Amino acid sequence: MLEMVEKFVRTVANLGPHALIPAGIVAVLLGLFIWLGGLGFRKALAVIVGAVGGLLCALLFAGKHPSHLVLAAAAGIAVALIFEKIFLTLLAAALLGVAAIVAFAYFHDVGDTVSLRHTLSQLPPLAWIAAAGLAALCILAGFFIWRFVSALACSILGTMLVFAGMILLLTYKGAEPLKSIAGRAPLYAAVFGVMVAFGAAVQLLLCPRCKKIKMTKIEPKKQDPQPTPEPEAEQKRLNWRMH
């Protein structure tokens, strides 16, 4: 695991300041926005995450052709907007599952390897069961407390982006943040958890709920029918006209 971290640090450091600084700043600002306000801008978040998800799928399965990337990004955005609630619920489930895998990878002795696939293959079955259980629990909760699940997904994603941006900026400064995180993982995991809880609480308190507007049909006022004259009065009126 340590060798994998060191390899990643060397790869990131070789990008240079022209890539590290803008990427770090954008990641931090976007992360702060999603961390504290993602629930209030769910459609914008769905567009961003849908586009990123579509691009990743294109890179994994369709190659790097520009037309494939554009089509995949557009498809990801469309799916995210049409199935907004399902999309955010699945996002929260995926993030919790990944968090469980990362935790088991750290606490379980997987050996020093630079291959992510080999590292994952050394994980015990309990890691995959725990990840699947957390994801299933999150999906189930989405049917009953969807607002909380969405706030949790936004908070986790925002916190991850803030961490990633700070890692990029500190790497440019010559520090070794990934080594520090790997050496004191419990401390940084606690900080990550506190940030996630705080971000979710802020969003639930400050982001307005979607109010359902009840439409009431206004019917036209009925006019009172004219009273029908009595037979005797009508007969007298006719007799008066005849004379």
C-alpha positions as CSV (number, residue, x, y, z in Angstrom):
1,M,0.0,0.0,0.0
2,L,2.8,2.4,0.8
3,E,4.5,1.8,-2.5
4,M,1.3,2.5,-4.3
5,V,1.0,5.9,-2.4
6,E,4.6,6.8,-3.3
7,K,4.1,6.0,-6.9
8,F,0.9,8.2,-7.0
9,V,2.8,11.0,-5.3
10,R,5.6,10.9,-7.9
11,T,3.1,10.8,-10.8
12,V,1.2,13.8,-9.4
13,A,4.4,15.8,-8.7
14,N,5.5,15.4,-12.3
15,L,2.4,17.2,-13.6
16,G,4.0,20.6,-12.8
17,P,2.6,23.8,-11.4
18,H,0.6,24.7,-14.5
19,A,-1.6,21.6,-13.8
20,L,-1.4,21.2,-10.0
21,I,-2.4,24.8,-9.0
22,P,-5.5,25.2,-11.2
23,A,-6.7,21.7,-10.6
24,G,-6.2,22.1,-6.8
25,I,-8.0,25.4,-6.7
26,V,-10.9,24.2,-8.8
27,A,-11.2,21.0,-6.7
28,V,-11.2,22.9,-3.4
29,L,-13.8,25.5,-4.5
30,L,-16.0,23.0,-6.1
31,G,-15.7,20.7,-3.1
32,L,-16.7,23.6,-0.7
33,F,-19.7,24.4,-2.9
34,I,-20.9,20.7,-2.9
35,W,-20.0,20.1,0.7
36,L,-22.1,22.9,2.1
37,G,-24.7,23.6,-0.6
38,G,-25.0,20.6,-2.9
39,L,-28.5,19.8,-1.6
40,G,-29.8,23.2,-2.7
41,F,-28.4,22.8,-6.2
42,R,-29.1,19.2,-6.9
43,K,-29.7,19.6,-10.6
44,A,-26.3,21.3,-11.0
45,L,-24.7,18.6,-9.0
46,A,-26.4,15.9,-11.1
47,V,-25.1,17.6,-14.3
48,I,-21.5,17.6,-13.0
49,V,-21.5,14.1,-11.6
50,G,-23.4,12.7,-14.6
51,A,-20.9,14.2,-17.0
52,V,-17.9,12.9,-15.0
53,G,-19.5,9.5,-14.7
54,G,-20.2,9.4,-18.5
55,L,-16.6,10.4,-19.3
56,L,-15.3,7.7,-17.0
57,C,-17.4,5.1,-18.6
58,A,-16.3,6.2,-22.0
59,L,-12.7,6.0,-21.0
60,L,-13.1,2.6,-19.6
61,F,-15.2,1.0,-22.3
62,A,-15.2,3.1,-25.5
63,G,-11.7,4.7,-25.7
64,K,-10.6,8.3,-25.9
65,H,-12.2,9.4,-29.1
66,P,-13.7,12.9,-28.8
67,S,-17.1,11.9,-30.2
68,H,-17.4,9.0,-27.7
69,L,-16.5,11.3,-24.8
70,V,-19.1,13.9,-25.8
71,L,-21.8,11.4,-26.3
72,A,-21.0,9.6,-23.0
73,A,-21.0,12.9,-21.1
74,A,-24.4,13.9,-22.7
75,A,-25.9,10.6,-21.9
76,G,-24.6,10.8,-18.3
77,I,-26.1,14.2,-17.9
78,A,-29.5,13.1,-19.3
79,V,-29.7,10.1,-17.1
80,A,-28.7,12.1,-14.0
81,L,-31.4,14.7,-14.7
82,I,-34.2,12.3,-15.6
83,F,-33.6,10.0,-12.6
84,E,-32.3,12.7,-10.2
85,K,-33.5,11.0,-6.9
86,I,-32.3,7.5,-7.9
87,F,-29.1,9.0,-9.2
88,L,-28.2,10.7,-5.9
89,T,-29.2,7.7,-3.9
90,L,-26.9,5.5,-6.0
91,L,-24.1,8.0,-5.7
92,A,-24.4,7.9,-1.9
93,A,-24.5,4.1,-1.9
94,A,-21.4,4.0,-4.2
95,L,-19.4,6.4,-2.0
96,L,-20.2,4.5,1.2
97,G,-19.2,1.2,-0.5
98,V,-15.9,2.7,-1.6
99,A,-15.3,4.1,1.9
100,A,-15.7,0.6,3.3
101,I,-13.3,-0.9,0.8
102,V,-10.7,1.8,1.5
103,A,-11.0,1.2,5.3
104,F,-10.5,-2.5,4.9
105,A,-7.6,-2.0,2.6
106,Y,-5.9,0.1,5.2
107,F,-6.6,-2.0,8.3
108,H,-6.1,-5.3,6.5
109,D,-2.6,-6.4,5.8
110,V,-2.6,-6.5,2.0
111,G,1.1,-6.2,1.5
112,D,3.2,-3.7,-0.4
113,T,2.0,-3.6,-4.0
114,V,1.7,-1.0,-6.8
115,S,-1.2,-2.8,-8.4
116,L,-4.7,-1.7,-7.3
117,R,-6.2,-4.8,-8.7
118,H,-3.9,-7.0,-6.7
119,T,-4.6,-5.0,-3.6
120,L,-8.3,-5.5,-4.0
121,S,-7.9,-9.2,-4.7
122,Q,-6.2,-9.6,-1.3
123,L,-9.1,-8.1,0.6
124,P,-11.1,-10.6,2.7
125,P,-14.7,-11.5,1.7
126,L,-15.9,-9.5,4.7
127,A,-14.8,-6.3,3.1
128,W,-17.0,-6.9,0.0
129,I,-19.9,-8.0,2.2
130,A,-19.6,-4.8,4.4
131,A,-19.4,-2.6,1.3
132,A,-22.5,-4.3,-0.3
133,G,-24.4,-4.1,3.0
134,L,-23.7,-0.4,3.4
135,A,-24.7,0.3,-0.2
136,A,-27.9,-1.7,0.2
137,L,-28.8,0.0,3.4
138,C,-28.2,3.4,1.8
139,I,-30.5,2.5,-1.1
140,L,-33.2,1.3,1.3
141,A,-32.9,4.5,3.3
142,G,-33.3,6.5,0.1
143,F,-37.0,5.4,-0.1
144,F,-37.8,6.8,3.3
145,I,-35.3,9.6,4.1
146,W,-34.2,10.6,0.6
147,R,-33.4,14.2,1.7
148,F,-30.9,12.9,4.3
149,V,-29.3,10.5,1.9
150,S,-28.9,13.2,-0.7
151,A,-27.3,15.5,1.9
152,L,-24.9,12.7,2.9
153,A,-23.9,12.1,-0.7
154,C,-23.2,15.8,-1.4
155,S,-21.2,16.1,1.9
156,I,-19.1,13.0,1.2
157,L,-18.4,14.0,-2.4
158,G,-17.6,17.6,-1.4
159,T,-15.3,16.5,1.4
160,M,-13.4,14.2,-1.0
161,L,-12.9,17.0,-3.5
162,V,-11.6,19.4,-0.7
163,F,-9.1,16.7,0.4
164,A,-8.1,16.1,-3.2
165,G,-7.6,19.8,-3.9
166,M,-5.5,20.3,-0.8
167,I,-3.4,17.3,-1.6
168,L,-2.7,18.7,-5.1
169,L,-1.8,22.2,-3.7
170,L,0.4,20.8,-0.9
171,T,2.2,18.5,-3.3
172,Y,3.1,21.5,-5.4
173,K,4.6,23.2,-2.3
174,G,6.9,20.2,-1.9
175,A,5.1,18.6,1.0
176,E,4.1,14.9,1.0
177,P,0.5,14.9,2.1
178,L,-0.3,11.4,1.0
179,K,2.5,10.0,3.1
180,S,1.2,11.9,6.0
181,I,-2.3,10.7,5.5
182,A,-1.1,7.1,5.1
183,G,0.9,7.4,8.3
184,R,-1.9,8.9,10.4
185,A,-4.9,7.4,8.7
186,P,-7.2,7.2,11.8
187,L,-6.7,10.9,12.5
188,Y,-7.5,11.9,9.0
189,A,-10.4,9.5,8.8
190,A,-11.9,11.2,11.9
191,V,-11.4,14.6,10.3
192,F,-13.1,13.3,7.2
193,G,-16.0,11.9,9.2
194,V,-16.5,15.2,11.1
195,M,-16.5,17.2,7.9
196,V,-19.1,14.8,6.4
197,A,-21.4,15.1,9.4
198,F,-21.0,18.9,9.5
199,G,-21.7,19.3,5.8
200,A,-24.8,17.1,5.9
201,A,-26.2,19.0,8.9
202,V,-25.6,22.4,7.4
203,Q,-27.4,21.3,4.2
204,L,-30.3,19.9,6.0
205,L,-30.7,23.1,8.0
206,L,-30.1,25.7,5.4
207,C,-31.1,24.3,2.1
208,P,-34.9,24.8,1.5
209,R,-37.2,21.9,0.9
210,C,-39.0,21.5,-2.3
211,K,-42.5,22.7,-1.5
212,K,-45.4,21.0,-3.3
213,I,-47.9,23.5,-4.6
214,K,-51.5,22.4,-4.3
215,M,-53.5,23.5,-7.3
216,T,-57.2,24.3,-6.5
217,K,-59.7,24.5,-9.3
218,I,-61.8,27.6,-9.2
219,E,-65.3,27.0,-10.6
220,P,-67.4,29.8,-11.9
221,K,-70.1,31.1,-9.6
222,K,-73.4,29.8,-10.5
223,Q,-76.2,32.3,-11.0
224,D,-79.4,31.9,-9.2
225,P,-82.1,30.7,-11.6
226,Q,-85.0,33.1,-12.3
227,P,-88.0,32.2,-10.2
228,T,-90.8,30.7,-12.2
229,P,-94.0,32.6,-12.0
230,E,-97.0,31.0,-10.3
231,P,-99.7,29.7,-12.6
232,E,-102.4,32.0,-11.1
233,A,-100.2,35.1,-11.4
234,E,-99.3,34.2,-15.0
235,Q,-103.0,33.7,-15.9
236,K,-103.9,37.1,-14.4
237,R,-101.2,38.7,-16.4
238,L,-102.4,37.1,-19.6
239,N,-106.0,38.2,-18.8
240,W,-104.9,41.8,-18.2
241,R,-103.2,41.9,-21.6
242,M,-106.3,40.6,-23.3
243,H,-108.5,43.4,-22.0
